[in-house]
Amino acid sequence: MSAADREAFAERLMQSSSQAEEILLRLLAISSENPPGDTVALAHEIQSILSSVPGIEVELVTAVEPIANVAAVIRGGAPGRRLVFNGHLDTFENGDLSAWSTSPFGERTTDHIYGRGAADMKGGLAAQIFAAMRLAEMREHWQGELALILTGDEETAGPHGTQFLLETNELATGDAMMCADAGSPQVLRFGEKGTIWMTIQARGKGGHGAHAHLTTSAVDRLIDAMTRLREITTMPLAARPEIDAAIGHASDISEQHSGAGEAQTLKSITVNFGTIQGGTTRNIVADHAEATADIRLPAGVSLEQANAEIAARLEGLPGMSYRIDSQTQPSVTDPGEEVVARSVAVSSEVLGRRAVATMRVGASDSPLFRARGIPSVVCGLTPFNMGAPDEHVLIEELRQLARIYALTGFDYLSASTP
């Protein structure tokens, strides 16, 4: 397609992008709270929307009921690469409905759309569905395939959504992936920190607090272990100059969205003790105590290295034990990868201001794709009240995101090489 043809396509997207609002309202009208994680009705609704456009092949895939996943594909005018759009269908629970001043099942005002999942992430789904429909209408003008892998089971980090499709459905794999999880279309994310969730337990010898010389406090032992565990924040990290450079380059914009200090957090090991409990009353020396920790690992340190540092600090301490409850490696796509560069360029074009790419502090399904060697980037909507009453997104930003997905998809699938 010539530059003039692309410009005409961009103009058609501009004129029709309000359709993304209607799609989002249709998605919000159907509950997909997790728990219970029932995405069947929503998956059928998406199948109906996509099937209304010639050239889109849609199937529903279920590993465990009632978790339904959508796998769709659009085939271009000639063989080529496959670009995957990924998002999740499940949402947080609605919570106390009396705390909502709007409807959790979708409500539009002049500038906003409200509803559970509007930001996380039915708004992103609506943008991807809109883009897929427009690209299907232009499929003779690009090569390869566009796949939509829209899954349940993400909010509870279960195995029956994206992970299941990557293992069983060929459409889920591709040459690159774009995820529409919550964030900002101006701040795209090419990587995520790793996590270690662990539980630390201490045992001591209880007794009356007045007779401390006859006791051994489990709380004191726990405090000592927690202090030692915090020391892993100073362990050396392998140099990743391209990652650090990208984080630094993006920081002036990313910290406007995510708060001052985010750039340093993205480059650092952090340790948070989420819960602490132990003992029975203040004047009795505790014979047991327990804490849970959330450790986040930046690029430049592996799980193996972090676990070795944890063991060196905690193993052998008297009365102490610990267990790793779950863990994930840091996950990074090179910021110079084509899908990242094209997404940033199109976002800048559509928004009319500089877009950037950096790491992400939260989680998405992107690491599942990166683990299979698929370059991945997250580009989603700015969340307001995410997971809380009156969750909402900006209508204008939704329209922009819909155009970003359509144009990035077209540019990527129109080029056989970067």
Secondary structure as the mmCIF struct_conf table of DSSP 4:
data_model
#
loop_
_struct_conf.conf_type_id
_struct_conf.id
_struct_conf.beg_label_comp_id
_struct_conf.beg_label_asym_id
_struct_conf.beg_label_seq_id
_struct_conf.end_label_comp_id
_struct_conf.end_label_asym_id
_struct_conf.end_label_seq_id
HELX_RH_AL_P HELX_RH_AL_P1 ALA A 3 SER A 16
TURN_TY1_P TURN_TY1_P1 SER A 17 SER A 18
HELX_RH_AL_P HELX_RH_AL_P2 GLN A 19 LEU A 28
TURN_TY1_P TURN_TY1_P2 ALA A 29 ALA A 29
BEND BEND1 ILE A 30 ILE A 30
STRN STRN1 GLU A 33 GLU A 33
TURN_TY1_P TURN_TY1_P3 ASN A 34 GLY A 37
HELX_RH_AL_P HELX_RH_AL_P3 VAL A 40 SER A 51
TURN_TY1_P TURN_TY1_P4 SER A 52 SER A 52
BEND BEND2 VAL A 53 VAL A 53
TURN_TY1_P TURN_TY1_P5 PRO A 54 GLY A 55
STRN STRN2 ILE A 56 THR A 62
BEND BEND3 ALA A 63 VAL A 64
TURN_TY1_P TURN_TY1_P6 GLU A 65 PRO A 66
STRN STRN3 ALA A 68 ARG A 75
BEND BEND4 GLY A 77 GLY A 77
STRN STRN4 ALA A 78 HIS A 88
STRN STRN5 THR A 91 THR A 91
HELX_RH_3T_P HELX_RH_3T_P1 LEU A 97 ALA A 99
BEND BEND5 SER A 101 THR A 102
TURN_TY1_P TURN_TY1_P7 PRO A 104 PHE A 105
STRN STRN6 GLU A 107 ARG A 108
BEND BEND6 THR A 110 ASP A 111
STRN STRN7 HIS A 112 TYR A 114
BEND BEND7 GLY A 115 GLY A 115
TURN_TY1_P TURN_TY1_P8 ARG A 116 GLY A 117
HELX_RH_PI_P HELX_RH_PI_P1 ALA A 118 LYS A 122
HELX_RH_AL_P HELX_RH_AL_P4 GLY A 123 GLU A 137
TURN_TY1_P TURN_TY1_P9 MET A 138 MET A 138
HELX_RH_3T_P HELX_RH_3T_P2 ARG A 139 HIS A 141
BEND BEND8 TRP A 142 TRP A 142
STRN STRN8 GLN A 143 THR A 151
BEND BEND9 GLY A 152 GLY A 152
TURN_TY1_P TURN_TY1_P10 GLU A 154 ALA A 157
BEND BEND10 PRO A 159 GLY A 161
HELX_RH_AL_P HELX_RH_AL_P5 THR A 162 THR A 168
HELX_RH_3T_P HELX_RH_3T_P3 GLU A 170 ALA A 172
BEND BEND11 ASP A 175 ASP A 175
STRN STRN9 ALA A 176 CYS A 179
BEND BEND12 ALA A 182 GLY A 183
STRN STRN10 SER A 184 SER A 184
TURN_TY1_P TURN_TY1_P11 PRO A 185 GLN A 186
STRN STRN11 VAL A 187 GLU A 192
STRN STRN12 GLY A 194 ARG A 203
STRN STRN13 LYS A 205 LYS A 205
STRN STRN14 GLY A 207 HIS A 208
HELX_RH_3T_P HELX_RH_3T_P4 GLY A 209 LEU A 214
STRN STRN15 THR A 216 THR A 216
HELX_RH_AL_P HELX_RH_AL_P6 ALA A 218 ARG A 230
HELX_RH_3T_P HELX_RH_3T_P5 GLU A 231 THR A 234
BEND BEND13 MET A 235 MET A 235
HELX_RH_AL_P HELX_RH_AL_P7 PRO A 241 SER A 258
TURN_TY1_P TURN_TY1_P12 ALA A 260 GLY A 261
HELX_RH_AL_P HELX_RH_AL_P8 GLU A 262 LEU A 266
TURN_TY1_P TURN_TY1_P13 LYS A 267 LYS A 267
BEND BEND14 SER A 268 SER A 268
STRN STRN16 THR A 270 GLY A 278
BEND BEND15 THR A 280 THR A 281
TURN_TY1_P TURN_TY1_P14 ARG A 282 ASN A 283
STRN STRN17 ILE A 284 VAL A 285
BEND BEND16 ASP A 287 ASP A 287
STRN STRN18 HIS A 288 LEU A 297
TURN_TY1_P TURN_TY1_P15 ALA A 299 GLY A 300
HELX_RH_AL_P HELX_RH_AL_P9 LEU A 303 LEU A 314
TURN_TY1_P TURN_TY1_P16 GLU A 315 GLY A 316
TURN_TY1_P TURN_TY1_P17 PRO A 318 GLY A 319
STRN STRN19 MET A 320 THR A 328
STRN STRN20 SER A 331 VAL A 332
TURN_TY1_P TURN_TY1_P18 PRO A 335 GLY A 336
BEND BEND17 GLU A 337 GLU A 337
HELX_RH_AL_P HELX_RH_AL_P10 GLU A 338 LEU A 351
TURN_TY1_P TURN_TY1_P19 GLY A 352 GLY A 352
BEND BEND18 ARG A 353 ARG A 353
STRN STRN21 VAL A 356 ARG A 360
BEND BEND19 VAL A 361 GLY A 362
BEND BEND20 ASP A 365 ASP A 365
HELX_RH_AL_P HELX_RH_AL_P11 SER A 366 ARG A 370
TURN_TY1_P TURN_TY1_P20 ALA A 371 GLY A 373
STRN STRN22 SER A 376 VAL A 378
HELX_LH_PP_P HELX_LH_PP_P1 LEU A 381 PRO A 383
STRN STRN23 PHE A 384 PHE A 384
BEND BEND21 ASN A 385 ASN A 385
TURN_TY1_P TURN_TY1_P21 MET A 386 GLY A 387
BEND BEND22 ALA A 388 ALA A 388
TURN_TY1_P TURN_TY1_P22 PRO A 389 ASP A 390
STRN STRN24 HIS A 392 LEU A 394
HELX_RH_AL_P HELX_RH_AL_P12 ILE A 395 SER A 414
BEND BEND23 SER A 416 SER A 416
#
